[in-house]
């Protein structure tokens, strides 16, 4: 790889800036921007419509949120109230346990 000096960098910079200045703007129809914005609005309206009956989509999301909150509360309560019973809780997770003995004790 050949090392470049400052003169080479300035030369490349001059050539690139001249090429950038000499480029032409694309020739577009004056109504092009209006047509594009109309298409964008139409697509946004098409995407915004829900296929579910009125209000059902909100009900689904609210139910999912409540289920998530209940799952967090249940998990937290299990972690808090099972700290004294760590031995019994660990037997539930072990692969070698007798279910009848754990339930009788």
Secondary structure, DSSP 4 states (H G I P E B T S, - for coil): -PPP-HHHHHHHHHHHHHHHHHPPPP---TTHHHHHHHHHHHHHHHHH--SSPTTHHHHHHHHHHHHHHHHHHHHHHHHHHTSTTHHHHHHHH-SS--HHHHHH-
